[in-house]
Structure formats: structure tokens, C-alpha cells
């Protein structure tokens, strides 16, 4: 799996071909070294249902390009995808309370709805969805046919924060038939990055719920 973004700050009709050309070259290059998945981590800021819909349209087109090259195209979330948007909105809506507006929708849900399952898969970052105030297990159940990859991540070394219910996450992953997941370590409060990586590996090896 490789994470990469097109070199644009927004999606417009004028740069659509540039985006697709980027994915064509990325597909050709990554196919040579045996990469299976091209995953986009993040998207341009979306402020309305219509803007999310256009992003979904671009993702579908990118998915066609990547699929034609023998790879799979996917999307990786952070926390902002769990903000809400409304039709004709001027900004995404964050926080714990949301207005009762017709058509209000979580951005992630809208992206799933707007994309073709045969062209776009989802790589769920189990840490960032929690930071977005949503439950990774609930989303894995809800979108069992769309979430095909996982980013296994904690605030720092796996298992140390106490905020991640990895046992239920792995159980649901196996129930869904997910076979590929990637462990990510961004922050190491003490020690070296290598020591932090070893801590993550040790945690997974000792966990009886990890097959």
C-alpha cells in the first residue's frame, strides 16, 4: 500500500485531467514494484454536500485509471471526514451538536455513498475515526463491503493509551474478511522510534485476539 495525494489544493473541472494523469503515472510506477493499493490520505476541504459529491466523482474516475493498471484505489480518513456538511453549505460543521437541517450528512458517509464499490475502497484509520467522535467497529459493520484495509494506530505505541478497543476492532476485521492492515506509529513519547516500533510489534504478538 502506498499513500499519495495529487499535487492540487482543490478539485476543479480545470485540473481534473491533471489529477487523472497523476494517478496514471502513479499506477504505472507502483505496478513495477508490486504495490497493490494506491491510497489517498485526505481530500481537499469540502464545505457542502455538492463539494463532497464532486470529490466522489473524481475518486471514481481515479479508481478507473488505477484499476485499468491492475491496482486498487482507496481512501484513507483522518478526523475531519466525520464532520457534517449540508446541501449548499458554506463550511463543514464540527463539534458535538449539529443543527437539524434537511440533508445534513457526515462527510465520510457521503463519500461512501458517492463512490462506486468496484472502483473505490476505504482504508479505515481506527485512531482518527475515534478522534472524529465515531466508533470504528460500528463503521466496519456498517460498511463491511467497502472498508477493505485498516490502519492500526494508537495515540503513541499500540495499547498504551487505553483508548483503543483493539480486541473488538480485530474481531470485527476478521468477521469482515479483512486480510490487510498496516500498523502506523507517529509519536513516541520516550525512547527511539525503533523502540516504539518494537513496542507495537510486541503488543500485537502478545495479543491473543490477533491471528
N, C-alpha and C positions, 0 to 999 in steps of 0.2 A: 504494500500500500504506500502511496506517495501523496503528500499533501501539497497542493499548489493552487495559486489564485491567478486569474488573468490580470495583467497589469493595467487595470482600469479602476476608477473610483466610483463609477456608476454604470448602469446598463442603459444604453440608448439605442435607437434604431441606427444611428450613425456609427456606433462602434460594435454592433452585433457581429459583423464579419470578422473584425479584429479578434473578438473573443473566440469565435469558432476556429479561426486559423491558429490561435494559441493552443487550443485543445487538440487540433490535428497534429501539430508538431510535438506536443507533449506525449500524445499517444504513440506516435512513431518512435520517439526517443525511448520511452519507458518500455515499449514492447521488446526492444532489443536487449534489455537487461532482465526480462522476466517478471516485471511488475504486473500484478493482476488488477489492482484498483487504482484509479485516479480519483482522489477525494478532495473536494473544495472545502476548506475550513473557514466558513464565514461567507457573508454576502454583502453587497452594498446596502447601506441603511435603507430600510423600507418603512414608509410612513403611512401607507394606506393599503387596503386590500388590492387595489388596482396595481400598485407597485410590486407587491408580492406576486401577483398573477404574472406580471411581466418577467420577473426573476424566474418563476417556474417555467415560463415559455423558453427562456434562454437555457435553463437547465435541460429541458427536453431536447433542444437542438444540440447541446453539448453532448448529451447522452448518446444521440445518434452517431455523432462523429467518433466518440470513444468506442462505442460498440462496433462500429464498422472496422475499427483497428484491432478488434479482438480483446479489448479490455472492458472493464465496467466503470461507470461514472457514479460517484456518490457525493453526498453532502455531509459535512461534519458540523455539529452545532456547538455554540457556546451558550451563554445565558440569555442574550438579547432575543433569541428566537422564541422565547417564552413570554415576551411582551405581547400586547394586543395591538391590532390595527382595526380600523373601521373603513367602510366604503367612503371614499372622498376625504380621508383623513389627512391632516397636516403634519402629524408626528405620531410615533409609536407611543402606546400608553403603558407605563410601567407602574409598579407598586402592588400593593395587596388589594386595593379596592378599585373596581372598574365600573364605569358608567353603564347603564342599561341602554345600549344603543343597538338598534337592529343591525345585524350583520357583523357584530364585533367578533373577532376571531384571533386565536393565538397564531403567531406567525409560523411556527413550526407546523401546526395543523394545516394551515393554508398551503404551505409548501408541499406537504404530503398530498393534499387534495389536488393541487395544480400540476403535479408531475406524474409522468407515465411510469408505472411499476416496471415495465420492460426496459426502461431507459435510465432510471434514476433510483439508486438505492440510498439508504441512510446509515451513517455510522454514528451511533449514539455515544456521546461523551457522558458517562454516567455521573461524573462530578459536576459538570457545568449545568446539566439539567436540574440538579438539586439546587445549585446556586440560582437557577431561574425559578425556584419555588415549585418544581414539579417532581413527580415520582418516576424514576427510571423504570421500575418494574411495571408500573401502570402503563407507561408508554410502550414498553416492549410487548405487553399483552395487547394493547390497542392496535399497534402497527406491526404485528408479528410477521406479516408478509412484506414489509418494507424495510424494517431495521435488520440489516444483514451483517453488520460489523459493530464492534464495540471498542470504545476507548476506555480501558480500565484505569481509573485515576482517582487519587485522593488529594487532599489539601497539600500533603507532602508525601512521605513514604507510605505505601499502602498499609492500611489498617491502623495507623497511628492516631488519626483524628477522632475515631469513634463515631463519625457522622455518616459513614458509608455502610449500607447493609449489603456487603458483598455476597454473603451467602444466598440471599434471595435473588440478587442480580444474576449470579451464576446459575442458580437453579432455573430461573426463567430463560436464560440464554440457552441452556441445554434443552429445555422443553420446546423452544422455538427452532431448534436445529442449527443454531449459530455455531460455526466452527472456527471462525477467525476473529481474534481480538488482539488488541495492541495495548501494552502497558506503557503509560506515559508518566514521567517524573519531571516536574518543572522546578519544584522548590525543595531544597534540602536545608532545613533549619540549622543542622550541625553536621560536621564531618564533610567528606568529599562527595562529589556526585557519584563516584564509583561505590562508595559505602551506602549511599542512598539506594542505588540500583540493586545492590546486593540485598538490602533490607526488603525491597519489593519482591525479589525472587524468593527469598526465604519465607516471606509471608505466604506466597502462593503455593510453595512446595509443602508447607506445613498445614495448609487449609484442606480439611478432608472433603470440602464441597467442590474443590477444583479437580477436575478429571485430567 
